[in-house]
Amino acid sequence: MSKFPVDAPIRNVIAALERLGFRLVREGSHIAMLRENSDGSRTPLTMPNHRTLKSSTLRTILTQAGIPRDDFLGVYHG
């Protein structure tokens, strides 16, 4: 299994989330992203707009958005 990023650059995180179907909605002090699901529901995601994200912050974001760790790591490192 790939190693979870310690200080992940925000641009790499956004690119990985876009590969998972999220799109950028708003960018200010926080970044808002949204994914339209196949069942018609939406999955919102909000994260701080810092240069890097600590691993604990990134894990919390993934948990709240319902993204499995392995799915994220597959597109982040892939």
MOVENHU-V447749 format. One line per field, one symbol per residue. phi: phi as a letter, one per 20 degrees, with the letter a starting at -180 (. if undefined). A space follows every 50 residues. Layout:
phi = ???
//
This chain:
phi = .ffffecffgfffffffffeoecfdbcbfcddcbceefenecdebcbfed fcdfffffffffffemdfgfffffefef
//
